[in-house]
């Protein structure tokens, strides 16, 4: 253990703040750097974190959406879908591990990490972008959990499905079940971080067992893996999308990178508790691509089997077979359905709190550290999660993958490019830890904002907007803009990285 000239003590590359910064208006206990005594996450914990987060219903939806043969699906065969997902997660693992480095080394959460490149006040912009995306995901997961409860109860109230959908596309019982599950989420947030860890430990095996049980059912019902996995893609000669594989592949790859581009930014919120860089690197490498690969295989196999098993369903219902809750509702045994839906709801609760509350709660607290605590930030997340009407984001595979996942990846890719360029190439991983909390420190820039970071962010996002507007059918744009949008995360990440780094090589006073 050795002293450090910038108010920290260093042990095996891990910094602990020894200077009192509690008088700063940009400090609160939730945003404070972790101490050595708080570093209790080892390799196993980081691995279990990713197993817990990856084994979730949105992972299943992502995979099933790629093999969905309806007009709103992507029409891949099973190995094309699994390979696309695995490749996307290997790619996103790189910024994940890089951004986690600062959290582990300095013990800071994501919004404080952003202060080095965006400025102490400017960090609110990337933090809010990440928070708003998390609010959308919170709403999606709350809708999934609520819909599981609705599906469990609907077997006793068969008239529910015939009720008019007067609440923005859903009926009254669906809305009530959604709000019930939302309330449970808010209660867990109120109980604090320890209840989240307990839920994750329960959830990890629970949803994997449920997924494997679904796979076993599909194997038996479809007559083996041969029938399940023999479904050809729509890109083969004579298929409905003959010769169009690459047109669908690149947006799908971008969506898969975008799927965890959220955690690729706010991973310091978790890695700040890691014991060492080795633990966070190996834990993430073992946990993320492998679990995503396994659970996506379950999603594509079961969905492929569903199109074989339920080939006689009306076309209007077949288009919903990509949704595991809709698929489970085809089971008529009330005991089996109740167990499945309760397991799914509990597992979704654990994923939702860990992945979609921890980060935005910290991000909202960053807006006003003296007034907004973790609990208040979590409540704000929940309220926005309702207002975003999350059931519309998972209405079909087209909206979920090409509009939601690809769309927000342009925002997060740009932030990631700036953070990595600044931390690794400009600062060489050296931060003034007390300075991240002080107005008179080195990260005040111009009025607390680094204009170069904001320019890089704005330009990198702007280049993807025309393609996004075309995707939501607002305008017609030339093909080049569509292509840039299809690569949204890669486009914004690369441009932001290059612009920020170019300005960093200008005279020192311009950037830092």
C-alpha positions in Angstrom: 0.0 0.0 0.0 1.4 3.4 -0.9 0.5 7.1 -0.7 -0.6 9.0 -3.8 -0.1 12.7 -4.4 -3.8 13.3 -5.4 -5.4 12.4 -2.1 -5.6 8.6 -2.5 -4.0 5.5 -1.1 -3.1 2.8 -3.7 -3.2 -1.0 -3.1 -2.5 -3.3 -6.0 -3.7 -0.6 -8.5 -6.9 0.1 -6.6 -7.3 3.7 -5.3 -9.0 4.7 -2.1 -9.9 8.3 -1.4 -8.5 9.6 1.9 -9.4 13.3 1.4 -12.6 14.6 2.9 -14.8 15.8 0.1 -18.2 15.6 1.8 -18.5 19.4 1.8 -18.7 19.5 -2.0 -22.1 20.2 -3.6 -21.2 17.5 -6.1 -20.9 14.8 -3.5 -23.3 12.5 -1.8 -22.8 9.0 -0.2 -24.3 7.2 -3.2 -21.8 8.8 -5.5 -18.7 8.5 -3.3 -15.8 6.3 -4.3 -15.9 2.8 -2.8 -13.4 2.0 -0.1 -11.2 -1.1 0.1 -13.6 -2.6 2.6 -16.4 -2.3 0.1 -14.6 -4.3 -2.6 -16.3 -7.7 -2.0 -17.0 -8.8 -5.7 -14.6 -11.4 -6.9 -14.4 -13.3 -10.2 -17.3 -15.5 -9.3 -19.5 -12.6 -8.4 -18.8 -10.8 -11.7 -19.6 -14.0 -13.6 -22.8 -14.6 -11.7 -23.8 -11.0 -12.3 -23.7 -11.5 -16.1 -25.3 -14.9 -15.9 -28.1 -13.3 -13.9 -28.5 -10.3 -16.2 -28.2 -12.2 -19.5 -30.7 -15.0 -18.7 -33.7 -12.8 -19.1 -36.9 -12.5 -21.3 -35.5 -9.7 -23.5 -32.6 -12.0 -24.4 -35.1 -14.6 -25.5 -37.1 -11.9 -27.4 -34.0 -10.7 -29.2 -33.2 -14.3 -30.3 -36.7 -15.2 -31.2 -37.2 -12.0 -33.1 -34.2 -12.9 -35.4 -35.8 -16.3 -36.4 -39.4 -14.9 -36.5 -40.7 -15.7 -40.0 -43.6 -13.2 -39.8 -43.3 -9.9 -41.9 -42.1 -8.1 -38.7 -39.4 -10.6 -38.0 -35.9 -11.1 -39.3 -36.3 -14.5 -40.9 -32.9 -16.0 -40.0 -32.3 -19.7 -39.4 -31.1 -20.9 -36.0 -27.4 -20.8 -36.5 -27.4 -17.4 -38.2 -29.3 -16.0 -35.2 -27.1 -17.5 -32.5 -23.9 -16.5 -34.4 -25.2 -12.9 -34.8 -25.9 -12.7 -31.1 -22.6 -14.3 -30.0 -20.6 -12.0 -32.3 -22.5 -8.9 -31.0 -21.7 -9.8 -27.4 -18.0 -10.4 -28.1 -17.9 -7.0 -29.7 -19.7 -5.2 -26.9 -17.5 -7.0 -24.3 -14.6 -4.8 -25.4 -16.0 -1.4 -24.3 -17.6 -3.2 -21.4 -14.2 -4.2 -20.0 -12.5 -0.9 -20.9 -15.1 1.3 -19.1 -15.2 -1.1 -16.1 -11.5 -0.3 -15.6 -12.1 3.1 -14.2 -14.8 1.8 -11.9 -12.4 -0.8 -10.5 -9.4 1.4 -10.2 -11.0 4.5 -8.7 -14.3 3.1 -7.2 -16.4 5.7 -9.0 -19.9 5.2 -10.4 -20.7 5.9 -14.1 -21.9 9.6 -13.8 -18.8 10.5 -11.8 -16.6 8.7 -14.4 -18.2 10.9 -17.0 -17.0 14.1 -15.2 -13.4 13.5 -16.4 -14.4 13.9 -20.1 -17.6 15.9 -20.1 -17.0 18.2 -17.0 -18.6 18.0 -13.6 -21.8 19.6 -14.8 -21.5 18.4 -18.4 -21.6 14.8 -17.1 -25.3 15.2 -16.5 -25.9 15.0 -20.3 -24.5 11.5 -20.9 -25.8 10.4 -17.5 -29.3 11.5 -18.5 -29.1 9.8 -22.0 -28.2 6.6 -20.3 -30.9 7.1 -17.6 -33.6 7.6 -20.1 -32.7 4.4 -22.0 -32.7 2.6 -18.7 -36.2 4.0 -17.9 -37.3 2.5 -21.2 -35.8 -0.9 -20.3 -37.3 -0.6 -16.8 -40.7 -0.1 -18.4 -40.2 -3.0 -20.8 -39.3 -5.4 -18.0 -42.1 -4.2 -15.8 -44.5 -4.8 -18.6 -43.1 -8.3 -19.1 -43.5 -9.1 -15.4 -47.0 -7.6 -15.3 -48.1 -9.4 -18.4 -46.9 -12.7 -16.8 -49.2 -12.0 -13.9 -52.0 -11.1 -16.3 -51.5 -14.3 -18.2 -51.6 -16.4 -15.0 -54.8 -14.8 -13.9 -56.5 -14.8 -17.3 -56.9 -18.6 -17.2 -59.5 -18.0 -14.5 -61.0 -14.9 -16.2 -61.3 -15.9 -19.8 -63.3 -12.8 -20.6 -60.3 -10.5 -20.0 -58.8 -11.1 -23.5 -62.1 -9.8 -25.0 -62.1 -6.5 -23.2 -61.6 -3.3 -25.1 -58.0 -2.0 -25.1 -58.8 1.6 -24.1 -55.5 2.4 -22.2 -53.1 3.2 -25.1 -53.5 -0.2 -26.6 -54.0 -2.4 -23.5 -57.1 -3.3 -21.5 -57.9 -2.5 -17.8 -56.7 -5.8 -16.3 -53.4 -5.6 -18.3 -52.9 -2.1 -16.9 -53.6 -3.1 -13.4 -51.2 -6.1 -13.5 -48.5 -3.9 -15.0 -49.0 -1.3 -12.2 -49.0 -4.1 -9.6 -45.7 -5.5 -10.8 -44.4 -1.9 -11.0 -45.3 -1.4 -7.4 -43.4 -4.5 -6.4 -40.3 -3.1 -8.2 -40.6 0.1 -6.3 -40.8 -1.7 -3.0 -37.6 -3.5 -3.7 -35.9 -0.3 -4.6 -37.0 1.1 -1.3 -35.5 -1.8 0.6 -32.1 -1.1 -1.0 -29.1 -2.8 -2.7 -29.0 -5.8 -0.4 -32.4 -7.1 -1.5 -31.2 -6.7 -5.1 -28.2 -9.1 -4.5 -30.6 -11.6 -2.9 -33.0 -11.5 -5.8 -30.1 -12.1 -8.3 -28.9 -15.1 -6.4 -32.4 -16.6 -6.6 -33.1 -15.5 -10.2 -30.0 -16.9 -12.0 -30.8 -20.6 -11.7 -34.6 -20.0 -11.8 -34.8 -18.5 -15.3 -32.2 -20.9 -16.7 -34.2 -23.9 -15.4 -37.4 -22.4 -16.9 -35.6 -21.9 -20.2 -34.2 -25.4 -20.2 -37.7 -26.8 -19.4 -39.1 -24.9 -22.3 -36.4 -26.3 -24.5 -37.1 -29.9 -23.3 -40.9 -29.4 -24.0 -40.1 -28.0 -27.5 -37.7 -31.0 -28.2 -40.4 -33.5 -27.3 -43.3 -31.7 -28.9 -41.5 -31.0 -32.2 -40.1 -34.5 -32.5 -36.4 -33.7 -31.8 -33.9 -31.1 -32.7 -34.1 -32.0 -36.4 -37.6 -30.5 -36.8 -36.8 -27.7 -34.5 -33.6 -26.5 -36.2 -34.4 -27.5 -39.8 -36.4 -24.4 -40.5 -34.7 -22.6 -43.4 -34.0 -18.9 -43.4 -36.0 -16.6 -45.5 -32.9 -15.7 -47.5 -32.5 -19.0 -49.3 -33.5 -19.2 -53.0 -37.3 -19.1 -53.2 -37.5 -17.5 -49.7 -39.5 -14.4 -49.0 -36.3 -12.4 -48.5 -34.1 -14.2 -51.1 -30.6 -12.7 -51.3 -31.2 -10.1 -48.6 -29.2 -11.6 -45.8 -26.7 -8.8 -45.3 -29.5 -6.2 -45.4 -30.9 -7.8 -42.2 -27.7 -9.0 -40.7 -26.0 -5.7 -40.0 -29.0 -4.0 -38.3 -29.3 -7.2 -36.2 -25.6 -7.1 -35.3 -26.0 -3.5 -34.3 -29.1 -4.3 -32.2 -27.1 -7.0 -30.4 -24.3 -4.6 -29.6 -26.9 -2.0 -28.6 -28.6 -4.6 -26.3 -25.8 -4.3 -23.7 -24.5 -0.9 -24.8 -26.4 0.3 -21.8 -24.3 -1.7 -19.3 -21.1 -1.1 -21.4 -21.4 2.5 -20.2 -22.6 2.2 -16.6 -20.6 -0.9 -15.8 -18.5 1.2 -13.3 -21.6 1.1 -11.2 -20.9 -2.6 -10.6 -17.1 -2.9 -11.2 -16.4 -0.3 -8.5 -17.1 -3.2 -6.1 -14.6 -5.6 -7.8 -11.5 -6.7 -5.9 -9.2 -6.4 -8.9 -9.0 -5.7 -12.7 -8.5 -9.5 -13.2 -11.8 -10.3 -11.5 -13.8 -7.8 -13.5 -12.2 -8.7 -16.9 -12.4 -12.5 -16.5 -15.8 -12.5 -14.8 -17.3 -10.5 -17.6 -15.6 -12.6 -20.3 -16.8 -15.8 -18.7 -20.3 -14.6 -17.9 -21.6 -12.4 -20.8 -20.9 -14.1 -24.2 -21.5 -17.7 -23.0 -24.8 -17.0 -21.2 -26.1 -14.9 -24.1 -25.1 -17.6 -26.5 -26.9 -20.3 -24.4 -30.0 -18.4 -23.7 -30.3 -17.1 -27.3 -30.1 -20.7 -28.5 -33.0 -21.6 -26.2 -34.9 -18.6 -27.7 -34.3 -19.6 -31.3 -34.8 -23.3 -30.8 -38.1 -22.9 -28.9 -39.4 -20.3 -31.4 -38.4 -22.5 -34.3 -40.2 -25.4 -32.7 -43.3 -23.3 -31.9 -43.8 -22.6 -35.7 -43.8 -26.4 -36.2 -46.0 -27.3 -33.2 -48.5 -24.5 -33.7 -48.5 -24.4 -37.5 -52.3 -24.6 -37.4 -52.8 -21.4 -35.4 -54.3 -18.5 -37.3 -51.7 -16.2 -38.9 -52.8 -13.4 -36.6 -51.7 -15.6 -33.6 -48.6 -17.1 -35.2 -47.0 -13.7 -35.4 -46.9 -13.6 -31.6 -45.1 -16.9 -31.2 -41.8 -15.0 -30.8 -43.1 -13.9 -27.4 -42.4 -16.5 -24.7 -45.3 -15.4 -22.5 -47.7 -15.8 -25.5 -46.2 -19.2 -26.1 -46.6 -20.3 -22.4 -50.2 -19.2 -22.6 -50.8 -22.0 -25.1 -50.4 -24.4 -22.2 -53.7 -25.2 -20.7 -52.6 -26.8 -17.4 -53.3 -24.1 -14.8 -50.7 -25.4 -12.3 -48.0 -25.6 -15.0 -48.9 -22.1 -16.2 -49.0 -20.6 -12.7 -45.6 -22.0 -11.8 -44.1 -20.8 -15.1 -45.5 -17.3 -14.9 -44.6 -16.8 -11.2 -41.0 -18.0 -12.0 -40.8 -15.6 -14.9 -42.2 -12.7 -12.9 -39.7 -13.2 -10.1 -36.8 -13.6 -12.5 -37.8 -10.5 -14.4 -38.0 -8.5 -11.1 -34.4 -9.4 -10.3 -33.1 -8.4 -13.7 -35.1 -5.2 -13.8 -33.8 -3.8 -10.5 -30.1 -4.7 -11.1 -29.9 -3.7 -14.8 -32.4 -0.8 -15.0 -32.6 0.9 -11.6 -29.1 1.0 -10.2 -27.7 3.1 -13.1 -30.6 5.6 -13.6 -30.9 6.1 -9.8 -27.3 7.1 -9.7 -27.7 9.2 -12.8 -30.7 11.2 -11.4 -28.9 11.6 -8.1 -26.0 13.2 -10.1 -28.4 16.0 -11.2 -28.8 17.2 -7.6 -26.6 15.2 -5.3 -27.7 17.0 -2.1 -31.4 16.3 -2.7 -31.8 13.1 -4.8 -30.9 9.9 -3.1 -30.8 6.4 -4.7 -34.4 5.7 -3.6 -35.7 9.0 -5.1 -33.8 8.3 -8.3 -35.3 4.9 -8.4 -38.8 6.4 -8.1 -38.1 8.8 -10.9 -37.0 5.9 -13.0 -40.3 4.1 -12.3 -42.5 7.0 -13.2 -40.7 7.6 -16.5 -41.0 3.8 -17.2 -44.7 4.1 -17.1 -44.9 7.3 -19.2 -42.9 5.7 -22.0 -45.7 3.2 -22.7 -43.3 0.2 -22.8 -45.7 -2.3 -24.2 -45.4 -0.5 -27.5 -41.7 -1.0 -27.6 -42.1 -4.8 -27.7 -45.2 -4.8 -29.9 -43.3 -6.8 -32.6 -39.8 -7.8 -33.5 -39.4 -5.0 -36.0 -40.0 -2.3 -33.4 -38.0 -4.0 -30.7 -34.9 -4.7 -32.7 -34.7 -2.1 -35.5 -36.3 0.9 -33.8 -35.7 0.5 -30.1 -32.3 -1.3 -29.9 -30.7 0.1 -33.0 -32.1 3.6 -32.3 -30.8 4.1 -28.8 -27.4 2.5 -29.7 -26.5 5.7 -31.6 -26.8 7.7 -28.3 -24.8 5.3 -26.2 -22.2 4.5 -28.8 -21.3 8.2 -29.0 -20.9 8.5 -25.2 -18.8 5.3 -25.1 -16.4 6.6 -27.8 -15.7 9.8 -25.9 -15.2 8.0 -22.5 -12.7 5.5 -23.9 -10.8 8.0 -26.0 -10.5 10.3 -23.0 -9.7 7.8 -20.3 -7.3 5.5 -22.2 -5.6 7.7 -24.8 -5.8 11.2 -23.4 -5.3 10.5 -19.7 -3.6 7.1 -19.8 -6.0 5.9 -17.1 -4.8 8.6 -14.6 -7.6 10.5 -12.8 -7.5 13.1 -10.1 -10.0 11.4 -7.8 -10.7 14.3 -5.4 -10.9 16.6 -8.4 -13.9 14.7 -9.8 -15.9 16.1 -6.9 -14.5 19.7 -6.6 -15.6 22.8 -8.5 -12.0 24.2 -8.4 -10.6 20.9 -9.7 -9.2 20.0 -13.1 -12.6 18.9 -14.6 -14.4 22.1 -14.3 -13.5 23.2 -17.9 -15.8 26.1 -18.9 -18.5 26.6 -16.3 -18.3 22.9 -15.5 -18.7 21.7 -19.1 -16.2 20.4 -21.6 -17.5 21.9 -24.9 -15.4 19.5 -27.0 -17.1 16.5 -25.6 -20.5 18.0 -26.2 -19.6 18.8 -29.9 -18.3 15.3 -30.5 -21.5 13.9 -28.9 -23.9 16.1 -30.9 -22.2 15.5 -34.3 -22.0 11.7 -33.7 -25.7 11.4 -32.8 -26.9 13.8 -35.5 -25.5 11.6 -38.3 -27.8 8.8 -37.3 -31.0 10.9 -37.0 -32.0 10.9 -40.7 -31.9 7.1 -40.8 -33.9 6.8 -37.6 -36.6 9.1 -39.0 -36.8 7.0 -42.1 -37.1 3.9 -39.9 -40.1 5.3 -38.1 -41.6 6.3 -41.5 -41.3 10.0 -40.9 -39.3 10.9 -43.9 -37.6 9.4 -47.0 -33.8 9.7 -47.1 -31.0 8.6 -49.4 -29.6 5.1 -48.9 -26.4 6.3 -47.3 -28.3 7.6 -44.3 -30.1 4.3 -43.9 -26.8 2.5 -43.9 -25.3 4.8 -41.3 -28.3 4.1 -39.1 -28.1 0.4 -39.6 -24.5 0.6 -38.1 -25.7 3.2 -35.5 -23.6 2.1 -32.6 -20.5 1.6 -34.7 -21.1 4.9 -36.6 -21.6 7.1 -33.5 -18.8 5.4 -31.5 -16.2 5.7 -34.2 -17.1 9.3 -35.0 -17.2 10.5 -31.4 -13.9 8.7 -30.7 -12.2 10.3 -33.6 -13.5 13.9 -33.1 -12.7 13.9 -29.4 -9.2 12.5 -29.9 -8.5 15.0 -32.7 -9.3 17.9 -30.5 -7.3 16.4 -27.7 -4.2 16.7 -29.9 -4.7 20.4 -30.2 -3.1 22.8 -27.7 -3.8 21.7 -24.2 -6.0 24.7 -23.2 -8.6 23.8 -25.8 -9.7 20.5 -24.3 -8.4 20.1 -20.8 
